Amino acid sequence: MFRILETRELGRGVKQFVIEAARIARKQKPGQFVIVRLHAHGERIPLTIADSDPHEGTITLERAQTQVPNEIEGLVPFHAGETLPWRLVG
């Protein structure tokens, strides 16, 4: 499980998440992404790692709302301090 440390609205339909993911933060390289699955049989959704802080053990993900609803809309209700029920693969 991964904990959300901070959420922020960057603009209309764009949300940013700072997530505690120490192993991914230490190993990630520019241009890499994570695969998010909201549940065991869910859609595999790639999200680019916008930033990382290996010292703090965090990664930053940004998500833009789309016109076509998909499973990633399940990200929207999460707030800082909550633990994500996702599977996150770096």
C-alpha positions as CSV (number, residue, x, y, z in Angstrom):
1,M,0.0,0.0,0.0
2,F,1.1,3.5,-0.8
3,R,0.3,6.6,1.3
4,I,-0.7,10.0,-0.3
5,L,1.3,12.7,1.3
6,E,-0.1,15.6,-0.6
7,T,-2.7,16.3,-3.3
8,R,-3.0,19.5,-5.3
9,E,-5.2,20.8,-8.1
10,L,-2.9,22.2,-10.8
11,G,-5.6,23.4,-13.0
12,R,-9.0,22.5,-14.3
13,G,-9.1,18.7,-14.5
14,V,-5.4,18.2,-13.5
15,K,-4.5,16.7,-10.1
16,Q,-1.1,16.1,-8.6
17,F,-0.3,13.4,-6.0
18,V,2.8,13.1,-3.9
19,I,3.1,9.5,-2.9
20,E,5.3,7.7,-0.4
21,A,7.1,5.1,-2.6
22,A,10.7,4.9,-1.4
23,R,11.9,2.0,-3.6
24,I,10.5,3.5,-6.8
25,A,11.9,7.0,-5.8
26,R,15.4,5.6,-5.4
27,K,15.4,3.6,-8.7
28,Q,13.4,5.7,-11.1
29,K,15.0,7.4,-14.1
30,P,13.8,10.4,-16.2
31,G,11.0,9.5,-18.5
32,Q,9.9,6.4,-16.6
33,F,6.4,5.7,-15.4
34,V,4.5,3.5,-13.0
35,I,1.6,1.2,-13.7
36,V,-1.4,1.8,-11.5
37,R,-4.1,-0.8,-10.9
38,L,-7.0,0.2,-8.7
39,H,-7.9,-3.5,-7.9
40,A,-6.5,-7.0,-8.7
41,H,-8.4,-7.3,-12.0
42,G,-8.4,-3.6,-12.9
43,E,-7.2,-1.8,-16.0
44,R,-3.4,-1.3,-16.1
45,I,-2.9,2.5,-16.3
46,P,0.5,4.0,-17.0
47,L,1.3,7.3,-15.2
48,T,4.5,9.3,-15.8
49,I,6.6,10.0,-12.8
50,A,6.7,13.9,-12.8
51,D,9.2,14.1,-10.0
52,S,10.9,12.1,-7.3
53,D,12.8,12.7,-4.1
54,P,14.9,9.7,-3.2
55,H,15.9,11.3,0.2
56,E,12.2,11.7,1.2
57,G,11.2,8.5,-0.5
58,T,8.5,10.1,-2.6
59,I,7.3,10.2,-6.2
60,T,5.0,12.8,-7.8
61,L,2.3,11.7,-10.3
62,E,0.0,14.0,-12.3
63,R,-3.3,13.0,-13.8
64,A,-5.4,14.9,-16.3
65,Q,-9.1,14.2,-16.5
66,T,-10.2,12.8,-19.8
67,Q,-13.3,13.2,-21.9
68,V,-13.6,9.4,-22.0
69,P,-14.2,8.0,-18.5
70,N,-11.9,5.2,-17.5
71,E,-10.8,3.4,-14.4
72,I,-8.3,6.1,-13.6
73,E,-11.2,8.4,-12.5
74,G,-11.0,6.3,-9.3
75,L,-7.9,8.4,-8.3
76,V,-10.0,11.6,-7.9
77,P,-11.5,10.9,-4.5
78,F,-8.2,10.3,-2.7
79,H,-6.8,12.9,-0.4
80,A,-3.6,13.5,1.6
81,G,-3.1,11.1,4.5
82,E,-5.0,8.3,2.9
83,T,-3.5,4.9,2.0
84,L,-4.0,3.9,-1.6
85,P,-5.5,0.5,-2.2
86,W,-3.7,0.4,-5.6
87,R,-1.1,-1.9,-7.0
88,L,1.8,0.3,-8.1
89,V,4.6,-1.1,-10.2
90,G,7.7,1.0,-11.1
